[in-house]
Amino acid sequence: MRRDYREDIDWLRAIAVLAVVAFHFETPAVFGGFVGVDIFFVISGYLITGIIQSELEAGNFSFARFYERRVRRLLPALYAMVALTAIPSFHYLLTSERQEFFRSIAAVVTFTSNFFFWFQTGYFDHAAVEKPLLHTWSLAVEEQFYLALPLLLWARATRGGRIALPVLLGALALASFVLSIWLMKSDSSANAFFMSPPRAWEFLIGGLIATPGLPVLRNARAQQIVRGIALVVIAIPIFSLRQGPGFPGFNALAPCIGAAVFLWSGIGVRTRARSPYSPLTIVKFFGQISYSLYLWHWPLFTFTRFSKSSLVLDASDKVMLFVLTVLISYLSWRFVEQPFRQKSLAPTRGAAFRIAGLATALLLAGSIGGIVASGAPSDADRVALQLESYNNYNQRPLYRDGVCFFSDSGVFGADCLGLAPGKTNIMLWGDSLAAHYFYGLGKVTDPQAVNILQATQAACMPTLNAAAQGKVPCRDFATQMEAFFADHRPDRVILSADWLEYARPPRFDGMIADLRQTIARLNAAGIAVDLLGPAVQFRARLPSMLMRARLRNTDAHPDDFVLPDIFALDRMMKAALPPHEKFSYISIVDAVCPARQCPLTIDGGIPLAWDHAHLTAEGSMYVMDKIVPLLGMK
């Protein structure tokens, strides 16, 4: 049964896909564009529930017809993208990465890629940008939902289910949401993100909107007001929500509720004839190609990024890439999606299933062949494979992780903050970009004369002003440090942190004011303070950039690799924090990067950093060897 076309659903699809694309293309201000996937889930739940219910009521529901529609809708464009994406993988991926890529193809065609990538990486991890098929996890979740919902609705309709449909769907949605929150609270956010049961509530919210008997808005003005409110509710997380382990959970409520309310406000609204040049017609166009646009944008972004020496795309690159992505997506929609959906290709159900089965078998065979072909590294990428090992670098012992960095107990004990009589007591205070100096500091100072204290907490600026910290662990960290300095007097405190993050506009002036206050309080207690300026940071993971340069047989240049923002921020901080008695500002980039030429590798090819900023053990020694003399400690 064909339902009346609703252009507003294509508008909502356009919002969802453009939000995801903007997020992945690192568009400024679109911090939470990843919630577009949640909007898609709500739309899918609404459409599938409505279609199945209408067919059940008409007495003509068929599982075969339902899955034929799913096959025609999902597989042709997906399989075309997967097959064509395999071509550049032989040029841009390391052998081990190609092995993983071809294993991911098998996961994609069996709709288990959410499990595959759950085992491989977190969605927001740095390494995620090196996985061309990562985005297919959401299709697996959706297809798994399609296995459960039709059976549930059919069983209720045919077995005389006594529970009202809204009550049933609402109870299941609540159970799924509670499971999601429980997983988030028990530090299993990856499970909540990638797995189907804790995501089911997003589909079921859409399904609730499609249930018969739901009150419908009839007043045109009320429809417009409610739709406007829904758009605001959707926009807030798109532009304000930050990526990280706090998602989905409660943070997924706003985009899902906003999408559901938007769908509800459009029930019964007629689709109007519009000019081809109307803005809403253009929005509808993006909604129509949204599936192909979602499929193609990520692998195109990944391989285009691999083609750049810096592994970073500038604004003009992204604009051109977006245009190319839209063009390819339109061609996919026009010549792959539409012919199969309109049955000009595979006109019968049997033909559709046979083609789908054959294509699946071919892709699985290609997956096996690709894994075998990528079984042994070539001579050209053996050095790159050594660099690849840094993507799994174990920094925990270097940072004293769980003890003096990110303390498991939340309290730094005597092992971290114990003063040593008869020695110069130097305290390293800050976040991970302070912790990465600990190893080198210990190696280039005399342990018989210098005792190094360490208080480092991830993503927490070193400050005595607990109110200035945005996170509870950071406020607790600041409070603990204030208590420590109340009755302890180290000879010198070294402050270091990810100043680039804390100084993001418009926070620079507030950061400087907070640092001045903290420095003044320490100086007043008779403690000398050294502040280390911005650390050397790179445009992307340094080992990955070096790997790609090696594979392309190109020279690695610091100008292409180093993030230029560190030099500008260093000048600003140097001017804002002039030296005075008991305080000195020490420029890392001046000491390590003469003429702005930062070292990329040291000691015969070891990367300075194991990711975009955090130093390797050798890198920490290299930097501290240049910094310690400036502290007057060596």
C-alpha positions as CSV (number, residue, x, y, z in Angstrom):
1,M,0.0,0.0,0.0
2,R,1.5,3.3,-1.0
3,R,1.1,6.1,1.5
4,D,0.7,9.8,0.5
5,Y,4.0,11.6,-0.1
6,R,5.0,14.0,2.6
7,E,7.6,16.6,1.6
8,D,8.2,17.6,5.2
9,I,9.8,14.1,5.8
10,D,12.3,14.9,3.0
11,W,12.9,18.3,4.7
12,L,13.7,16.4,8.0
13,R,15.9,13.9,6.1
14,A,17.8,16.9,4.6
15,I,18.3,18.4,8.1
16,A,19.6,15.0,9.3
17,V,22.0,14.2,6.5
18,L,23.3,17.8,6.2
19,A,24.0,17.8,9.9
20,V,25.9,14.6,9.7
21,V,27.9,15.7,6.7
22,A,28.7,19.1,8.2
23,F,29.9,17.4,11.4
24,H,32.1,15.0,9.6
25,F,33.4,17.7,7.3
26,E,34.3,19.6,10.5
27,T,32.2,22.6,9.7
28,P,32.6,25.4,12.3
29,A,29.8,25.5,15.0
30,V,28.2,22.2,13.9
31,F,29.5,20.5,17.0
32,G,26.7,18.0,17.4
33,G,25.8,17.2,13.8
34,F,26.2,13.5,14.6
35,V,22.6,13.6,16.0
36,G,21.4,13.5,12.4
37,V,21.7,9.7,12.7
38,D,19.3,9.8,15.6
39,I,16.9,11.8,13.5
40,F,17.1,9.2,10.8
41,F,16.2,6.5,13.3
42,V,13.1,8.4,14.4
43,I,12.0,8.8,10.7
44,S,12.6,5.1,10.0
45,G,10.5,4.1,13.0
46,Y,7.7,6.4,12.0
47,L,7.6,5.2,8.4
48,I,8.0,1.5,9.0
49,T,5.5,1.4,11.8
50,G,3.0,3.4,9.7
51,I,3.4,1.2,6.6
52,I,3.2,-2.1,8.5
53,Q,0.2,-1.0,10.5
54,S,-1.7,0.2,7.5
55,E,-1.1,-3.1,5.7
56,L,-2.1,-5.1,8.7
57,E,-5.3,-3.2,9.0
58,A,-6.0,-3.7,5.3
59,G,-5.2,-7.4,5.7
60,N,-2.5,-7.5,3.0
61,F,0.7,-7.4,5.1
62,S,3.4,-9.7,3.7
63,F,6.9,-10.3,5.2
64,A,8.1,-11.1,1.7
65,R,6.8,-7.7,0.3
66,F,8.2,-5.9,3.4
67,Y,11.7,-7.2,3.0
68,E,11.6,-6.8,-0.8
69,R,11.0,-3.1,-0.2
70,R,13.9,-3.0,2.3
71,V,16.2,-4.8,-0.2
72,R,15.3,-2.4,-3.0
73,R,15.7,0.6,-0.7
74,L,18.9,-0.2,1.0
75,L,21.1,-2.7,-0.9
76,P,21.7,-1.3,-4.4
77,A,23.2,2.0,-3.3
78,L,25.0,0.5,-0.4
79,Y,26.6,-2.3,-2.4
80,A,27.6,0.1,-5.2
81,M,29.3,2.3,-2.6
82,V,31.1,-0.6,-1.0
83,A,32.4,-2.0,-4.3
84,L,33.6,1.3,-5.6
85,T,35.2,2.2,-2.3
86,A,37.4,-0.9,-2.5
87,I,39.3,0.6,-5.4
88,P,41.1,3.4,-3.7
89,S,41.8,1.2,-0.6
90,F,44.7,-0.4,-2.5
91,H,46.3,2.9,-3.0
92,Y,45.6,4.7,0.3
93,L,45.5,2.0,3.0
94,L,48.2,0.1,4.7
95,T,48.1,-3.7,4.3
96,S,46.8,-4.1,7.8
97,E,44.2,-1.4,7.2
98,R,43.1,-3.0,4.0
99,Q,42.7,-6.3,5.9
100,E,40.4,-4.5,8.4
101,F,38.6,-2.7,5.5
102,F,37.8,-6.0,3.7
103,R,36.7,-7.5,7.0
104,S,34.4,-4.6,7.4
105,I,32.9,-5.3,4.0
106,A,31.8,-8.7,5.2
107,A,30.3,-7.0,8.3
108,V,28.5,-4.5,6.1
109,V,26.8,-7.0,3.8
110,T,25.8,-9.2,6.8
111,F,24.5,-6.0,8.6
112,T,26.7,-6.6,11.6
113,S,29.0,-3.7,11.2
114,N,27.8,-2.1,14.4
115,F,29.3,-5.1,16.2
116,F,32.5,-5.0,14.1
117,F,33.2,-1.3,14.8
118,W,32.2,-1.6,18.4
119,F,35.1,-4.1,18.8
120,Q,37.4,-1.9,16.7
121,T,37.1,1.7,17.9
122,G,35.0,4.4,19.4
123,Y,33.0,6.5,17.0
124,F,34.6,9.7,18.2
125,D,38.2,8.3,18.4
126,H,41.0,9.8,16.3
127,A,41.5,6.5,14.5
128,A,37.8,6.5,13.4
129,V,38.7,8.9,10.6
130,E,40.8,6.1,9.1
131,K,37.9,3.7,8.7
132,P,36.1,4.3,5.3
133,L,33.0,2.2,6.2
134,L,32.6,3.3,9.9
135,H,29.4,5.1,9.1
136,T,27.6,1.8,8.1
137,W,27.2,0.9,11.8
138,S,23.9,2.9,11.7
139,L,22.6,0.8,8.8
140,A,23.3,-2.4,10.7
141,V,21.3,-1.0,13.7
142,E,18.5,0.0,11.4
143,E,18.3,-3.4,9.7
144,Q,18.4,-5.2,13.0
145,F,15.4,-3.1,14.0
146,Y,13.7,-4.2,10.8
147,L,14.0,-7.8,11.9
148,A,12.2,-7.2,15.2
149,L,9.5,-4.6,14.6
150,P,7.5,-6.4,11.8
151,L,7.4,-9.6,13.7
152,L,6.2,-7.7,16.9
153,L,3.5,-5.8,15.0
154,W,2.4,-8.9,13.1
155,A,2.2,-11.1,16.3
156,R,0.2,-8.5,18.1
157,A,-2.3,-8.1,15.2
158,T,-2.7,-11.8,14.4
159,R,-2.6,-13.3,17.9
160,G,-5.2,-10.9,19.3
161,G,-2.9,-8.7,21.3
162,R,-4.8,-7.1,24.1
163,I,-2.2,-4.4,24.8
164,A,-2.9,-1.1,23.0
165,L,-0.2,-0.5,20.4
166,P,0.8,2.9,21.9
167,V,1.2,1.3,25.3
168,L,3.2,-1.6,23.9
169,L,5.6,0.7,21.9
170,G,5.8,3.1,24.8
171,A,6.8,0.4,27.3
172,L,9.4,-1.0,24.9
173,A,10.8,2.5,24.3
174,L,11.0,3.2,28.0
175,A,12.8,-0.2,28.6
176,S,15.3,0.6,25.8
177,F,15.9,4.1,27.1
178,V,16.5,2.8,30.6
179,L,18.9,0.3,29.3
180,S,20.8,3.0,27.4
181,I,21.0,5.2,30.6
182,W,22.2,2.2,32.6
183,L,24.9,1.4,30.1
184,M,26.0,5.1,30.1
185,K,26.1,5.1,33.9
186,S,28.1,1.9,34.0
187,D,30.9,3.2,31.7
188,S,29.6,1.2,28.7
189,S,28.8,4.1,26.5
190,A,30.2,2.3,23.4
191,N,27.6,-0.4,24.0
192,A,24.9,2.2,24.3
193,F,26.1,3.9,21.1
194,F,26.6,0.9,18.7
195,M,24.1,-1.8,19.9
196,S,20.5,-2.1,18.8
197,P,18.6,-2.7,22.1
198,P,19.7,0.6,23.7
199,R,19.0,2.4,20.4
200,A,15.6,0.9,19.8
201,W,13.8,3.6,21.8
202,E,14.7,6.1,19.0
203,F,12.9,4.1,16.4
204,L,10.0,3.4,18.8
205,I,9.5,7.1,19.4
206,G,8.9,7.5,15.7
207,G,6.7,4.5,15.8
208,L,4.5,6.0,18.5
209,I,3.8,9.0,16.3
210,A,2.6,6.6,13.6
211,T,0.1,4.7,15.8
212,P,-3.6,4.9,14.9
213,G,-5.7,7.1,17.2
214,L,-3.0,9.7,17.9
215,P,-4.5,13.2,18.2
216,V,-3.7,15.2,15.1
217,L,-3.2,19.0,14.8
218,R,-5.8,20.5,12.5
219,N,-5.2,24.2,12.9
220,A,-2.6,25.4,10.4
221,R,-1.2,28.1,12.7
222,A,-0.8,25.5,15.5
223,Q,1.0,23.2,13.1
224,Q,3.4,26.0,12.1
225,I,4.1,26.9,15.7
226,V,4.7,23.3,16.8
227,R,6.9,22.7,13.8
228,G,9.0,25.8,14.6
229,I,9.4,24.6,18.2
230,A,10.5,21.2,16.9
231,L,13.1,22.7,14.7
232,V,14.5,24.7,17.6
233,V,14.7,21.6,19.7
234,I,16.6,19.8,16.9
235,A,18.9,22.7,16.2
236,I,20.1,23.1,19.8
237,P,22.0,19.8,20.0
238,I,23.2,20.1,16.4
239,F,25.0,23.4,17.2
240,S,25.8,22.9,20.9
241,L,26.2,19.3,21.8
242,R,29.8,18.1,21.9
243,Q,31.2,14.7,20.8
244,G,32.4,12.3,23.4
245,P,31.4,9.5,25.7
246,G,28.3,11.3,27.0
247,F,26.3,10.3,24.0
248,P,23.7,8.9,23.4
249,G,21.9,8.7,26.8
250,F,20.0,11.8,27.9
251,N,21.8,13.8,25.3
252,A,19.9,12.0,22.5
253,L,16.5,13.0,23.8
254,A,16.3,16.4,22.3
255,P,17.0,15.5,18.6
256,C,14.7,12.5,18.9
257,I,11.8,14.3,20.5
258,G,12.3,17.2,18.2
259,A,12.1,14.9,15.1
260,A,9.1,13.1,16.5
261,V,7.2,16.3,17.1
262,F,8.2,17.6,13.7
263,L,6.7,14.5,12.1
264,W,3.6,14.7,14.2
265,S,3.0,18.4,13.3
266,G,3.0,17.4,9.6
267,I,0.4,14.6,9.7
268,G,-2.5,15.5,7.4
269,V,-0.7,18.5,5.9
270,R,-1.0,18.6,2.1
271,T,2.1,18.7,0.0
272,R,2.1,21.9,-2.1
273,A,3.2,22.5,-5.6
274,R,6.4,24.6,-5.4
275,S,8.7,26.4,-7.8
276,P,11.8,24.4,-8.8
277,Y,13.9,27.2,-7.4
278,S,12.0,27.5,-4.1
279,P,14.3,27.1,-1.0
280,L,12.1,24.3,0.2
281,T,12.4,22.5,-3.1
282,I,16.2,22.6,-2.7
283,V,15.9,21.3,0.8
284,K,13.6,18.5,-0.5
285,F,16.3,17.6,-3.1
286,F,18.8,16.9,-0.3
287,G,16.2,14.9,1.5
288,Q,15.5,12.8,-1.6
289,I,19.2,12.0,-2.1
290,S,19.9,11.7,1.7
291,Y,20.5,8.0,1.7
292,S,23.1,8.1,-1.1
293,L,24.6,11.3,0.4
294,Y,25.0,9.6,3.8
295,L,26.6,6.5,2.1
296,W,29.1,8.5,0.0
297,H,30.2,11.4,2.2
298,W,32.3,9.5,4.7
299,P,34.5,7.3,2.3
300,L,35.0,10.3,0.1
301,F,36.1,12.4,3.0
302,T,38.4,9.7,4.3
303,F,40.2,9.1,1.0
304,T,40.4,12.8,0.2
305,R,42.0,13.3,3.6
306,F,44.5,10.5,2.9
307,S,45.5,12.3,-0.3
308,K,46.7,15.4,1.7
309,S,50.1,15.6,3.2
310,S,48.7,17.0,6.4
311,L,45.7,14.7,6.5
312,V,43.7,17.9,7.0
313,L,41.3,19.5,4.5
314,D,41.1,23.3,4.3
315,A,37.9,25.2,3.7
316,S,38.2,25.2,-0.1
317,D,38.9,21.5,-0.1
318,K,35.8,20.8,1.9
319,V,33.6,23.0,-0.4
320,M,34.8,21.2,-3.5
321,L,34.5,17.9,-1.8
322,F,30.9,18.7,-0.8
323,V,30.0,19.6,-4.4
324,L,31.6,16.3,-5.6
325,T,29.8,14.3,-2.9
326,V,26.4,15.8,-3.9
327,L,27.1,15.1,-7.5
328,I,28.0,11.5,-6.9
329,S,25.1,11.1,-4.5
330,Y,22.7,12.4,-7.1
331,L,24.0,10.0,-9.7
332,S,23.7,7.1,-7.1
333,W,20.1,8.2,-6.4
334,R,19.1,8.7,-10.0
335,F,20.8,5.6,-11.6
336,V,21.1,3.1,-8.8
337,E,18.4,3.8,-6.1
338,Q,15.5,4.8,-8.4
339,P,15.7,2.0,-11.0
340,F,15.6,-0.6,-8.3
341,R,12.9,1.0,-6.3
342,Q,10.7,1.7,-9.3
343,K,11.3,-1.8,-10.6
344,S,12.7,-0.8,-14.0
345,L,15.6,-3.0,-12.8
346,A,14.7,-6.4,-11.1
347,P,11.0,-6.0,-12.0
348,T,9.9,-9.0,-9.9
349,R,10.4,-10.0,-6.3
350,G,12.3,-13.1,-7.2
351,A,14.6,-11.1,-9.4
352,A,15.3,-8.6,-6.6
353,F,16.1,-11.3,-4.1
354,R,18.3,-13.2,-6.6
355,I,20.3,-10.1,-7.5
356,A,20.7,-9.2,-3.8
357,G,21.9,-12.7,-3.0
358,L,24.3,-12.8,-5.9
359,A,25.7,-9.3,-5.0
360,T,26.1,-10.3,-1.4
361,A,28.0,-13.5,-2.4
362,L,30.2,-11.5,-4.7
363,L,31.0,-8.9,-2.1
364,L,31.7,-11.6,0.5
365,A,34.0,-13.4,-2.0
366,G,35.7,-10.0,-2.7
367,S,36.1,-9.5,1.0
368,I,37.9,-12.8,1.4
369,G,40.0,-12.1,-1.6
370,G,41.0,-8.7,-0.3
371,I,41.9,-10.1,3.1
372,V,44.1,-12.8,1.4
373,A,45.7,-10.2,-1.0
374,S,46.5,-8.0,2.0
375,G,48.1,-10.8,4.0
376,A,51.7,-9.7,3.8
377,P,53.2,-6.2,3.8
378,S,55.0,-5.0,0.7
379,D,58.5,-3.6,0.9
380,A,57.1,-0.2,0.3
381,D,55.1,0.0,3.5
382,R,57.3,-1.9,6.0
383,V,58.5,1.3,7.5
384,A,54.9,2.6,7.5
385,L,53.8,-0.5,9.5
386,Q,56.4,0.4,12.2
387,L,54.8,3.8,12.4
388,E,51.4,2.3,12.5
389,S,52.3,0.6,15.8
390,Y,52.1,4.0,17.4
391,N,48.4,4.1,16.9
392,N,48.3,1.5,19.7
393,Y,50.9,3.3,21.8
394,N,50.8,2.5,25.5
395,Q,51.3,5.8,27.3
396,R,49.9,4.6,30.7
397,P,53.3,3.8,32.4
398,L,54.7,7.1,31.1
399,Y,51.9,9.1,32.6
400,R,51.6,6.9,35.7
401,D,48.0,6.5,34.5
402,G,45.5,5.6,37.2
403,V,47.8,6.9,40.0
404,C,49.1,10.4,39.2
405,F,47.2,10.9,36.0
406,F,43.4,10.3,36.0
407,S,43.7,8.8,39.5
408,D,41.4,5.8,39.9
409,S,40.5,6.8,43.4
410,G,40.1,10.5,42.5
411,V,42.7,11.4,45.1
412,F,46.4,11.9,44.5
413,G,48.4,10.2,47.2
414,A,51.9,10.4,48.6
415,D,53.3,8.6,45.5
416,C,52.3,11.7,43.5
417,L,52.5,14.6,45.9
418,G,55.0,13.5,48.6
419,L,57.7,16.1,49.4
420,A,61.2,14.9,49.8
421,P,63.4,16.7,52.4
422,G,66.8,17.7,51.2
423,K,65.8,17.7,47.5
424,T,64.4,20.4,45.2
425,N,60.6,19.6,45.0
426,I,59.2,20.3,41.6
427,M,55.5,19.8,41.0
428,L,54.1,19.1,37.5
429,W,50.5,20.2,37.4
430,G,48.0,20.1,34.6
431,D,46.2,17.8,32.1
432,S,47.5,15.2,29.7
433,L,49.7,17.7,28.1
434,A,51.5,18.1,31.5
435,A,51.5,14.3,32.1
436,H,53.4,13.7,28.9
437,Y,56.3,15.7,30.2
438,F,56.7,13.6,33.3
439,Y,58.8,10.8,31.8
440,G,61.3,13.2,30.1
441,L,61.5,15.4,33.2
442,G,62.5,12.5,35.3
443,K,65.1,11.3,32.7
444,V,66.9,14.7,32.3
445,T,67.0,15.7,36.0
446,D,69.2,14.3,38.8
447,P,67.0,12.0,40.9
448,Q,69.4,12.5,43.8
449,A,68.8,16.2,43.8
450,V,65.3,16.7,42.3
451,N,62.0,15.2,43.5
452,I,59.2,15.4,40.9
453,L,55.6,15.6,42.1
454,Q,52.8,15.0,39.7
455,A,49.1,16.0,39.8
456,T,47.5,15.6,36.3
457,Q,43.9,15.1,35.4
458,A,42.6,14.6,31.8
459,A,40.9,17.7,30.3
460,C,41.4,19.8,33.5
461,M,43.1,23.1,33.4
462,P,45.5,23.7,36.4
463,T,43.7,26.2,38.5
464,L,42.8,26.9,42.1
465,N,39.4,28.3,41.0
466,A,37.1,25.3,41.2
467,A,34.2,27.4,39.9
468,A,36.0,28.0,36.6
469,Q,36.0,24.3,35.8
470,G,33.1,23.0,33.8
471,K,33.3,19.3,34.8
472,V,32.8,17.7,38.2
473,P,36.1,15.8,38.2
474,C,37.9,19.0,37.3
475,R,36.2,20.9,40.1
476,D,37.2,18.2,42.5
477,F,40.7,18.3,41.1
478,A,41.0,22.1,41.7
479,T,39.6,21.7,45.3
480,Q,42.1,19.0,46.0
481,M,45.0,21.1,44.8
482,E,43.8,24.1,46.9
483,A,43.8,21.8,50.0
484,F,47.3,20.5,49.1
485,F,48.9,24.0,48.7
486,A,47.3,25.1,52.0
487,D,49.9,23.0,54.0
488,H,52.5,21.9,51.4
489,R,55.2,24.1,49.8
490,P,57.0,22.6,46.8
491,D,59.9,24.7,45.6
492,R,58.5,25.1,42.1
493,V,55.3,24.4,40.2
494,I,55.3,23.8,36.5
495,L,51.9,24.5,34.8
496,S,51.2,22.9,31.5
497,A,47.9,22.1,29.7
498,D,46.1,22.0,26.3
499,W,46.0,25.8,26.2
500,L,44.6,25.7,22.7
501,E,41.4,24.0,24.0
502,Y,41.0,26.3,27.1
503,A,41.7,29.5,25.0
504,R,39.1,28.8,22.3
505,P,37.1,32.0,21.6
506,P,35.8,33.7,23.6
507,R,37.6,32.0,26.5
508,F,41.1,33.4,26.2
509,D,40.7,36.4,28.5
510,G,39.0,34.2,31.1
511,M,41.8,31.7,30.9
512,I,44.5,34.3,31.4
513,A,42.6,35.9,34.3
514,D,42.3,32.5,36.0
515,L,46.0,31.7,35.4
516,R,47.1,35.1,36.8
517,Q,45.0,34.5,39.9
518,T,46.4,31.0,40.4
519,I,50.0,32.2,39.9
520,A,49.6,35.1,42.3
521,R,48.2,32.8,45.0
522,L,51.1,30.4,44.6
523,N,53.7,33.2,44.6
524,A,52.1,34.6,47.7
525,A,52.7,31.3,49.4
526,G,56.4,31.5,48.4
527,I,56.2,29.0,45.5
528,A,57.9,29.8,42.2
529,V,55.9,29.1,39.1
530,D,56.9,28.2,35.5
531,L,54.2,28.1,32.9
532,L,55.0,26.0,29.8
533,G,53.4,27.5,26.6
534,P,51.4,25.6,24.0
535,A,52.8,22.1,23.3
536,V,53.9,21.2,19.7
537,Q,50.6,20.0,18.1
538,F,50.0,18.5,14.7
539,R,47.1,18.8,12.3
540,A,46.3,15.1,12.7
541,R,47.9,12.0,14.3
542,L,51.6,12.4,13.5
543,P,52.3,8.7,12.9
544,S,49.4,8.5,10.5
545,M,50.7,11.5,8.6
546,L,54.1,10.0,8.4
547,M,52.6,6.7,7.2
548,R,50.7,8.4,4.4
549,A,53.8,10.3,3.3
550,R,55.8,7.1,3.3
551,L,53.2,5.3,1.2
552,R,53.1,8.2,-1.3
553,N,56.9,8.5,-1.4
554,T,56.7,12.2,-0.5
555,D,58.9,14.2,1.9
556,A,57.4,15.2,5.2
557,H,57.6,18.9,5.9
558,P,56.9,20.5,9.2
559,D,54.9,23.3,7.6
560,D,52.4,20.7,6.3
561,F,52.2,18.8,9.6
562,V,52.4,21.3,12.4
563,L,49.2,23.1,13.6
564,P,50.0,26.8,13.0
565,D,47.6,27.9,15.8
566,I,50.3,27.0,18.4
567,F,52.6,29.8,17.3
568,A,49.9,32.5,17.4
569,L,48.6,31.4,20.8
570,D,52.2,31.3,22.1
571,R,52.7,34.9,21.1
572,M,49.4,35.9,22.8
573,M,50.1,34.0,26.0
574,K,53.7,35.4,26.2
575,A,52.4,38.9,25.9
576,A,49.6,38.3,28.4
577,L,51.8,36.6,31.0
578,P,55.0,38.7,31.3
579,P,57.7,37.2,33.6
580,H,58.3,38.6,37.1
581,E,59.8,37.5,40.3
582,K,58.9,33.9,41.0
583,F,57.2,33.5,37.6
584,S,58.5,32.7,34.2
585,Y,56.7,31.9,30.9
586,I,58.6,29.3,28.9
587,S,57.9,28.9,25.2
588,I,57.9,25.3,24.1
589,V,57.8,26.2,20.5
590,D,60.7,28.7,20.7
591,A,62.8,26.0,22.3
592,V,61.8,23.1,20.2
593,C,60.9,24.6,16.8
594,P,63.5,27.1,15.7
595,A,62.2,29.2,12.8
596,R,58.9,27.4,13.3
597,Q,60.5,24.1,12.0
598,C,59.4,21.5,14.6
599,P,61.0,18.1,14.5
600,L,58.7,15.3,13.3
601,T,60.9,12.4,14.2
602,I,63.9,11.9,16.4
603,D,66.4,9.2,17.1
604,G,66.3,7.6,13.7
605,G,62.7,7.8,12.9
606,I,60.7,7.7,16.2
607,P,57.7,10.1,16.0
608,L,57.9,13.1,18.3
609,A,54.3,12.4,19.3
610,W,52.2,9.2,19.2
611,D,49.0,11.1,18.3
612,H,48.3,14.7,17.4
613,A,50.0,16.2,20.4
614,H,51.0,13.7,23.1
615,L,54.7,13.0,23.2
616,T,56.3,9.6,22.9
617,A,58.8,8.6,25.6
618,E,61.7,9.7,23.3
619,G,59.8,12.9,22.4
620,S,59.3,13.7,26.1
621,M,63.0,13.3,26.7
622,Y,63.8,15.4,23.6
623,V,61.6,18.3,24.6
624,M,62.5,18.3,28.3
625,D,66.2,18.2,27.5
626,K,65.7,21.6,25.9
627,I,63.3,23.0,28.5
628,V,64.9,22.0,31.8
629,P,67.9,24.3,31.3
630,L,65.5,27.2,31.0
631,L,64.1,26.2,34.4
632,G,67.5,26.4,36.0
633,M,67.2,22.9,37.3
634,K,70.0,21.0,35.4
